[in-house]
Amino acid sequence: MVRMSPLFRRTGRRTQNTENTENTAARERLVTLIGKPDCHLCEDAQEVVEKVCGDLGVPWEKKDITQDEELHREYWEQIPVVLVDGAQHTFWRVDEERLRRALGA
């Protein structure tokens, strides 16, 4: 018996356009950079996040711990912090190649 992936069963298509699949996957990802103003490590991290997400077409957002008490309590000792799809990926320094791998590149 041939098993089909849930995606195949849901769409009912026998072939997929690889480019469309990659673009959809990139749009479903989200990178979050948590930092604060006047933080040189945060600025360095933002450069890496902007570059990697720009190259891969992955959306990203920036959150400021000085504007969010919960984020401040959770991350103030670790900033900058990078989340990938809501899960902590790294803190302090962002490695470009590691982030690319985490995003499936």
N, CA, C and O atoms as a GROMACS GRO file, in nm:
protein
  420
    1MET      N    1   0.084  -0.118   0.000
    1MET     CA    2   0.000   0.000   0.000
    1MET      C    3   0.089   0.125   0.000
    1MET      O    4   0.187   0.131   0.074
    2VAL      N    5   0.056   0.223  -0.081
    2VAL     CA    6   0.133   0.346  -0.089
    2VAL      C    7   0.073   0.445   0.010
    2VAL      O    8  -0.047   0.471   0.009
    3ARG      N    9   0.158   0.500   0.096
    3ARG     CA   10   0.112   0.600   0.192
    3ARG      C   11   0.133   0.738   0.133
    3ARG      O   12   0.237   0.766   0.074
    4MET      N   13   0.035   0.822   0.149
    4MET     CA   14   0.045   0.959   0.098
    4MET      C   15   0.059   1.054   0.217
    4MET      O   16   0.004   1.031   0.324
    5SER      N   17   0.134   1.158   0.194
    5SER     CA   18   0.148   1.258   0.299
    5SER      C   19   0.015   1.328   0.320
    5SER      O   20  -0.068   1.330   0.229
    6PRO      N   21  -0.009   1.386   0.439
    6PRO     CA   22  -0.133   1.461   0.462
    6PRO      C   23  -0.150   1.575   0.362
    6PRO      O   24  -0.262   1.607   0.323
    7LEU      N   25  -0.040   1.635   0.319
    7LEU     CA   26  -0.047   1.743   0.222
    7LEU      C   27  -0.104   1.691   0.090
    7LEU      O   28  -0.188   1.756   0.028
    8PHE      N   29  -0.056   1.574   0.048
    8PHE     CA   30  -0.104   1.517  -0.077
    8PHE      C   31  -0.252   1.486  -0.068
    8PHE      O   32  -0.328   1.517  -0.160
    9ARG      N   33  -0.294   1.425   0.042
    9ARG     CA   34  -0.436   1.390   0.058
    9ARG      C   35  -0.522   1.516   0.062
    9ARG      O   36  -0.631   1.518   0.006
   10ARG      N   37  -0.474   1.618   0.129
   10ARG     CA   38  -0.552   1.739   0.144
   10ARG      C   39  -0.571   1.811   0.009
   10ARG      O   40  -0.680   1.858  -0.022
   11THR      N   41  -0.464   1.818  -0.069
   11THR     CA   42  -0.473   1.893  -0.193
   11THR      C   43  -0.525   1.808  -0.308
   11THR      O   44  -0.586   1.860  -0.402
   12GLY      N   45  -0.502   1.678  -0.299
   12GLY     CA   46  -0.547   1.590  -0.406
   12GLY      C   47  -0.463   1.600  -0.531
   12GLY      O   48  -0.497   1.540  -0.633
   13ARG      N   49  -0.353   1.675  -0.526
   13ARG     CA   50  -0.267   1.688  -0.643
   13ARG      C   51  -0.160   1.581  -0.641
   13ARG      O   52  -0.111   1.543  -0.534
   14ARG      N   53  -0.123   1.534  -0.757
   14ARG     CA   54  -0.018   1.433  -0.764
   14ARG      C   55   0.120   1.496  -0.780
   14ARG      O   56   0.220   1.431  -0.750
   15THR      N   57   0.126   1.618  -0.826
   15THR     CA   58   0.254   1.686  -0.840
   15THR      C   59   0.245   1.820  -0.770
   15THR      O   60   0.137   1.876  -0.755
   16GLN      N   61   0.359   1.869  -0.729
   16GLN     CA   62   0.364   1.998  -0.663
   16GLN      C   63   0.470   2.084  -0.731
   16GLN      O   64   0.574   2.034  -0.774
   17ASN      N   65   0.442   2.210  -0.738
   17ASN     CA   66   0.539   2.306  -0.788
   17ASN      C   67   0.636   2.334  -0.674
   17ASN      O   68   0.596   2.391  -0.572
   18THR      N   69   0.761   2.295  -0.689
   18THR     CA   70   0.860   2.309  -0.583
   18THR      C   71   0.875   2.455  -0.541
   18THR      O   72   0.887   2.484  -0.422
   19GLU      N   73   0.875   2.546  -0.636
   19GLU     CA   74   0.892   2.687  -0.603
   19GLU      C   75   0.777   2.735  -0.516
   19GLU      O   76   0.801   2.804  -0.417
   20ASN      N   77   0.654   2.700  -0.550
   20ASN     CA   78   0.540   2.740  -0.468
   20ASN      C   79   0.547   2.680  -0.329
   20ASN      O   80   0.513   2.746  -0.231
   21THR      N   81   0.590   2.556  -0.319
   21THR     CA   82   0.603   2.490  -0.190
   21THR      C   83   0.706   2.561  -0.104
   21THR      O   84   0.682   2.584   0.015
   22GLU      N   85   0.820   2.598  -0.161
   22GLU     CA   86   0.923   2.668  -0.086
   22GLU      C   87   0.875   2.806  -0.042
   22GLU      O   88   0.900   2.846   0.072
   23ASN      N   89   0.806   2.878  -0.129
   23ASN     CA   90   0.756   3.010  -0.093
   23ASN      C   91   0.652   3.000   0.018
   23ASN      O   92   0.650   3.083   0.109
   24THR      N   93   0.564   2.901   0.010
   24THR     CA   94   0.463   2.882   0.114
   24THR      C   95   0.531   2.850   0.247
   24THR      O   96   0.492   2.904   0.350
   25ALA      N   97   0.631   2.763   0.244
   25ALA     CA   98   0.701   2.727   0.367
   25ALA      C   99   0.768   2.849   0.428
   25ALA      O  100   0.765   2.866   0.550
   26ALA      N  101   0.828   2.934   0.348
   26ALA     CA  102   0.895   3.054   0.398
   26ALA      C  103   0.794   3.149   0.463
   26ALA      O  104   0.822   3.207   0.567
   27ARG      N  105   0.677   3.164   0.401
   27ARG     CA  106   0.575   3.253   0.457
   27ARG      C  107   0.518   3.200   0.588
   27ARG      O  108   0.472   3.278   0.670
   28GLU      N  109   0.520   3.070   0.607
   28GLU     CA  110   0.466   3.012   0.729
   28GLU      C  111   0.563   3.024   0.846
   28GLU      O  112   0.523   3.003   0.960
   29ARG      N  113   0.687   3.057   0.822
   29ARG     CA  114   0.788   3.072   0.926
   29ARG      C  115   0.782   3.215   0.979
   29ARG      O  116   0.733   3.305   0.911
   30LEU      N  117   0.832   3.235   1.100
   30LEU     CA  118   0.843   3.369   1.156
   30LEU      C  119   0.963   3.374   1.249
   30LEU      O  120   0.977   3.293   1.340
   31VAL      N  121   1.048   3.471   1.225
   31VAL     CA  122   1.163   3.496   1.311
   31VAL      C  123   1.132   3.621   1.394
   31VAL      O  124   1.089   3.723   1.340
   32THR      N  125   1.155   3.611   1.524
   32THR     CA  126   1.132   3.724   1.614
   32THR      C  127   1.265   3.760   1.680
   32THR      O  128   1.332   3.674   1.737
   33LEU      N  129   1.300   3.887   1.670
   33LEU     CA  130   1.421   3.938   1.734
   33LEU      C  131   1.376   4.019   1.855
   33LEU      O  132   1.301   4.116   1.842
   34ILE      N  133   1.421   3.979   1.972
   34ILE     CA  134   1.386   4.049   2.096
   34ILE      C  135   1.510   4.120   2.146
   34ILE      O  136   1.615   4.059   2.167
   35GLY      N  137   1.498   4.251   2.164
   35GLY     CA  138   1.612   4.330   2.208
   35GLY      C  139   1.567   4.458   2.273
   35GLY      O  140   1.455   4.469   2.322
   36LYS      N  141   1.655   4.556   2.272
   36LYS     CA  142   1.623   4.688   2.328
   36LYS      C  143   1.705   4.793   2.253
   36LYS      O  144   1.804   4.761   2.188
   37PRO      N  145   1.662   4.919   2.263
   37PRO     CA  146   1.735   5.027   2.196
   37PRO      C  147   1.877   5.044   2.253
   37PRO      O  148   1.903   5.010   2.369
   38ASP      N  149   1.965   5.095   2.170
   38ASP     CA  150   2.103   5.126   2.210
   38ASP      C  151   2.179   5.004   2.262
   38ASP      O  152   2.257   5.014   2.357
   39CYS      N  153   2.156   4.891   2.199
   39CYS     CA  154   2.222   4.766   2.236
   39CYS      C  155   2.303   4.722   2.113
   39CYS      O  156   2.245   4.684   2.011
   40HIS      N  157   2.436   4.725   2.123
   40HIS     CA  158   2.517   4.692   2.005
   40HIS      C  159   2.501   4.547   1.964
   40HIS      O  160   2.506   4.518   1.844
   41LEU      N  161   2.482   4.455   2.057
   41LEU     CA  162   2.460   4.316   2.019
   41LEU      C  163   2.327   4.300   1.946
   41LEU      O  164   2.315   4.220   1.853
   42CYS      N  165   2.226   4.378   1.988
   42CYS     CA  166   2.095   4.375   1.922
   42CYS      C  167   2.107   4.426   1.778
   42CYS      O  168   2.044   4.371   1.687
   43GLU      N  169   2.186   4.530   1.759
   43GLU     CA  170   2.207   4.583   1.624
   43GLU      C  171   2.278   4.479   1.536
   43GLU      O  172   2.242   4.461   1.420
   44ASP      N  173   2.379   4.412   1.592
   44ASP     CA  174   2.449   4.308   1.517
   44ASP      C  175   2.353   4.194   1.481
   44ASP      O  176   2.354   4.144   1.369
   45ALA      N  177   2.272   4.154   1.578
   45ALA     CA  178   2.176   4.045   1.555
   45ALA      C  179   2.075   4.084   1.448
   45ALA      O  180   2.037   4.002   1.364
   46GLN      N  181   2.031   4.209   1.450
   46GLN     CA  182   1.934   4.254   1.350
   46GLN      C  183   1.992   4.247   1.209
   46GLN      O  184   1.922   4.210   1.115
   47GLU      N  185   2.118   4.282   1.194
   47GLU     CA  186   2.182   4.273   1.062
   47GLU      C  187   2.176   4.130   1.008
   47GLU      O  188   2.146   4.108   0.891
   48VAL      N  189   2.206   4.033   1.095
   48VAL     CA  190   2.206   3.892   1.053
   48VAL      C  191   2.063   3.848   1.021
   48VAL      O  192   2.040   3.785   0.918
   49VAL      N  193   1.969   3.880   1.108
   49VAL     CA  194   1.829   3.841   1.087
   49VAL      C  195   1.776   3.902   0.958
   49VAL      O  196   1.712   3.832   0.879
   50GLU      N  197   1.800   4.030   0.936
   50GLU     CA  198   1.755   4.096   0.813
   50GLU      C  199   1.812   4.028   0.690
   50GLU      O  200   1.741   4.004   0.592
   51LYS      N  201   1.941   3.997   0.694
   51LYS     CA  202   2.007   3.935   0.578
   51LYS      C  203   1.951   3.796   0.550
   51LYS      O  204   1.911   3.767   0.437
   52VAL      N  205   1.947   3.711   0.651
   52VAL     CA  206   1.902   3.574   0.632
   52VAL      C  207   1.754   3.571   0.592
   52VAL      O  208   1.718   3.502   0.496
   53CYS      N  209   1.671   3.644   0.663
   53CYS     CA  210   1.528   3.644   0.631
   53CYS      C  211   1.503   3.706   0.494
   53CYS      O  212   1.415   3.661   0.421
   54GLY      N  213   1.577   3.809   0.460
   54GLY     CA  214   1.564   3.869   0.328
   54GLY      C  215   1.602   3.773   0.217
   54GLY      O  216   1.533   3.762   0.116
   55ASP      N  217   1.713   3.702   0.238
   55ASP     CA  218   1.758   3.604   0.138
   55ASP      C  219   1.657   3.491   0.119
   55ASP      O  220   1.635   3.445   0.007
   56LEU      N  221   1.596   3.448   0.230
   56LEU     CA  222   1.507   3.331   0.225
   56LEU      C  223   1.359   3.367   0.210
   56LEU      O  224   1.275   3.279   0.192
   57GLY      N  225   1.327   3.496   0.216
   57GLY     CA  226   1.188   3.538   0.205
   57GLY      C  227   1.105   3.501   0.328
   57GLY      O  228   0.984   3.478   0.318
   58VAL      N  229   1.171   3.497   0.442
   58VAL     CA  230   1.103   3.463   0.568
   58VAL      C  231   1.068   3.592   0.641
   58VAL      O  232   1.155   3.678   0.657
   59PRO      N  233   0.945   3.608   0.686
   59PRO     CA  234   0.910   3.729   0.760
   59PRO      C  235   0.976   3.731   0.898
   59PRO      O  236   1.002   3.626   0.958
   60TRP      N  237   1.003   3.852   0.946
   60TRP     CA  238   1.060   3.866   1.079
   60TRP      C  239   1.001   3.988   1.145
   60TRP      O  240   0.949   4.078   1.079
   61GLU      N  241   1.009   3.989   1.278
   61GLU     CA  242   0.959   4.101   1.355
   61GLU      C  243   1.058   4.134   1.465
   61GLU      O  244   1.141   4.052   1.503
   62LYS      N  245   1.047   4.255   1.515
   62LYS     CA  246   1.136   4.302   1.621
   62LYS      C  247   1.051   4.341   1.740
   62LYS      O  248   0.951   4.412   1.725
   63LYS      N  249   1.089   4.294   1.858
   63LYS     CA  250   1.018   4.329   1.981
   63LYS      C  251   1.116   4.391   2.079
   63LYS      O  252   1.230   4.347   2.091
   64ASP      N  253   1.069   4.493   2.149
   64ASP     CA  254   1.150   4.572   2.240
   64ASP      C  255   1.114   4.534   2.384
   64ASP      O  256   0.999   4.551   2.425
   65ILE      N  257   1.211   4.483   2.461
   65ILE     CA  258   1.181   4.443   2.599
   65ILE      C  259   1.146   4.561   2.688
   65ILE      O  260   1.086   4.543   2.793
   66THR      N  261   1.183   4.682   2.648
   66THR     CA  262   1.148   4.798   2.730
   66THR      C  263   1.002   4.836   2.713
   66THR      O  264   0.951   4.918   2.789
   67GLN      N  265   0.935   4.778   2.616
   67GLN     CA  266   0.794   4.808   2.590
   67GLN      C  267   0.701   4.693   2.630
   67GLN      O  268   0.580   4.703   2.612
   68ASP      N  269   0.758   4.584   2.683
   68ASP     CA  270   0.677   4.466   2.714
   68ASP      C  271   0.730   4.402   2.843
   68ASP      O  272   0.838   4.343   2.844
   69GLU      N  273   0.654   4.414   2.952
   69GLU     CA  274   0.698   4.363   3.083
   69GLU      C  275   0.725   4.214   3.082
   69GLU      O  276   0.823   4.168   3.140
   70GLU      N  277   0.640   4.136   3.015
   70GLU     CA  278   0.658   3.991   3.011
   70GLU      C  279   0.788   3.953   2.941
   70GLU      O  280   0.864   3.870   2.989
   71LEU      N  281   0.813   4.016   2.826
   71LEU     CA  282   0.938   3.989   2.754
   71LEU      C  283   1.059   4.031   2.838
   71LEU      O  284   1.161   3.963   2.840
   72HIS      N  285   1.046   4.144   2.906
   72HIS     CA  286   1.154   4.193   2.991
   72HIS      C  287   1.185   4.093   3.101
   72HIS      O  288   1.302   4.060   3.124
   73ARG      N  289   1.083   4.044   3.169
   73ARG     CA  290   1.104   3.946   3.276
   73ARG      C  291   1.171   3.818   3.224
   73ARG      O  292   1.260   3.763   3.287
   74GLU      N  293   1.127   3.774   3.108
   74GLU     CA  294   1.176   3.647   3.056
   74GLU      C  295   1.315   3.654   2.993
   74GLU      O  296   1.393   3.560   3.006
   75TYR      N  297   1.347   3.765   2.926
   75TYR     CA  298   1.468   3.768   2.843
   75TYR      C  299   1.571   3.875   2.878
   75TYR      O  300   1.673   3.882   2.810
   76TRP      N  301   1.552   3.957   2.980
   76TRP     CA  302   1.639   4.072   3.000
   76TRP      C  303   1.786   4.036   3.015
   76TRP      O  304   1.871   4.117   2.980
   77GLU      N  305   1.818   3.917   3.065
   77GLU     CA  306   1.959   3.879   3.079
   77GLU      C  307   2.018   3.818   2.952
   77GLU      O  308   2.138   3.795   2.944
   78GLN      N  309   1.934   3.791   2.854
   78GLN     CA  310   1.980   3.717   2.736
   78GLN      C  311   1.981   3.798   2.608
   78GLN      O  312   2.030   3.748   2.506
   79ILE      N  313   1.930   3.919   2.606
   79ILE     CA  314   1.914   3.990   2.480
   79ILE      C  315   2.047   4.013   2.410
   79ILE      O  316   2.150   4.030   2.474
   80PRO      N  317   2.043   4.012   2.279
   80PRO     CA  318   1.928   3.985   2.194
   80PRO      C  319   1.894   3.835   2.192
   80PRO      O  320   1.980   3.749   2.204
   81VAL      N  321   1.766   3.809   2.177
   81VAL     CA  322   1.716   3.673   2.169
   81VAL      C  323   1.648   3.658   2.034
   81VAL      O  324   1.577   3.749   1.989
   82VAL      N  325   1.669   3.545   1.969
   82VAL     CA  326   1.603   3.516   1.842
   82VAL      C  327   1.513   3.395   1.862
   82VAL      O  328   1.556   3.290   1.909
   83LEU      N  329   1.387   3.412   1.825
   83LEU     CA  330   1.291   3.303   1.826
   83LEU      C  331   1.263   3.263   1.682
   83LEU      O  332   1.254   3.349   1.594
   84VAL      N  333   1.249   3.135   1.658
   84VAL     CA  334   1.207   3.086   1.528
   84VAL      C  335   1.075   3.014   1.551
   84VAL      O  336   1.068   2.914   1.623
   85ASP      N  337   0.971   3.066   1.490
   85ASP     CA  338   0.836   3.011   1.507
   85ASP      C  339   0.798   3.003   1.654
   85ASP      O  340   0.733   2.907   1.697
   86GLY      N  341   0.837   3.104   1.733
   86GLY     CA  342   0.799   3.113   1.873
   86GLY      C  343   0.887   3.037   1.970
   86GLY      O  344   0.870   3.051   2.091
   87ALA      N  345   0.981   2.958   1.921
   87ALA     CA  346   1.072   2.883   2.007
   87ALA      C  347   1.209   2.950   2.008
   87ALA      O  348   1.257   2.995   1.904
   88GLN      N  349   1.271   2.957   2.124
   88GLN     CA  350   1.401   3.022   2.134
   88GLN      C  351   1.505   2.949   2.050
   88GLN      O  352   1.526   2.828   2.065
   89HIS      N  353   1.567   3.023   1.962
   89HIS     CA  354   1.670   2.969   1.873
   89HIS      C  355   1.810   2.998   1.930
   89HIS      O  356   1.895   2.909   1.935
   90THR      N  357   1.831   3.122   1.972
   90THR     CA  358   1.962   3.162   2.022
   90THR      C  359   1.951   3.289   2.103
   90THR      O  360   1.845   3.352   2.107
   91PHE      N  361   2.061   3.327   2.167
   91PHE     CA  362   2.068   3.456   2.236
   91PHE      C  363   2.211   3.507   2.230
   91PHE      O  364   2.304   3.432   2.202
   92TRP      N  365   2.227   3.636   2.259
   92TRP     CA  366   2.352   3.711   2.254
   92TRP      C  367   2.410   3.726   2.115
   92TRP      O  368   2.415   3.838   2.064
   93ARG      N  369   2.452   3.620   2.053
   93ARG     CA  370   2.511   3.628   1.919
   93ARG      C  371   2.432   3.539   1.824
   93ARG      O  372   2.393   3.428   1.859
   94VAL      N  373   2.409   3.589   1.703
   94VAL     CA  374   2.332   3.514   1.604
   94VAL      C  375   2.428   3.464   1.497
   94VAL      O  376   2.496   3.544   1.431
   95ASP      N  377   2.433   3.334   1.480
   95ASP     CA  378   2.518   3.273   1.378
   95ASP      C  379   2.436   3.259   1.250
   95ASP      O  380   2.334   3.191   1.247
   96GLU      N  381   2.483   3.324   1.144
   96GLU     CA  382   2.409   3.327   1.018
   96GLU      C  383   2.380   3.187   0.964
   96GLU      O  384   2.267   3.157   0.927
   97GLU      N  385   2.480   3.102   0.959
   97GLU     CA  386   2.461   2.968   0.903
   97GLU      C  387   2.366   2.884   0.988
   97GLU      O  388   2.286   2.807   0.935
   98ARG      N  389   2.375   2.897   1.119
   98ARG     CA  390   2.286   2.822   1.208
   98ARG      C  391   2.141   2.867   1.188
   98ARG      O  392   2.050   2.784   1.186
   99LEU      N  393   2.120   2.997   1.172
   99LEU     CA  394   1.984   3.048   1.149
   99LEU      C  395   1.932   2.998   1.014
   99LEU      O  396   1.816   2.959   1.003
  100ARG      N  397   2.017   2.999   0.913
  100ARG     CA  398   1.976   2.948   0.782
  100ARG      C  399   1.933   2.801   0.792
  100ARG      O  400   1.830   2.761   0.736
  101ARG      N  401   2.011   2.721   0.864
  101ARG     CA  402   1.976   2.580   0.882
  101ARG      C  403   1.843   2.566   0.955
  101ARG      O  404   1.761   2.482   0.919
  102ALA      N  405   1.821   2.646   1.057
  102ALA     CA  406   1.696   2.640   1.133
  102ALA      C  407   1.576   2.674   1.046
  102ALA      O  408   1.465   2.626   1.070
  103LEU      N  409   1.599   2.757   0.946
  103LEU     CA  410   1.489   2.796   0.855
  103LEU      C  411   1.481   2.705   0.734
  103LEU      O  412   1.402   2.728   0.642
  104GLY      N  413   1.562   2.600   0.734
  104GLY     CA  414   1.553   2.500   0.629
  104GLY      C  415   1.629   2.531   0.504
  104GLY      O  416   1.600   2.474   0.399
  105ALA      N  417   1.727   2.622   0.511
  105ALA     CA  418   1.804   2.657   0.390
  105ALA      C  419   1.930   2.575   0.382
  105ALA      O  420   2.007   2.591   0.287
   0.00000   0.00000   0.00000
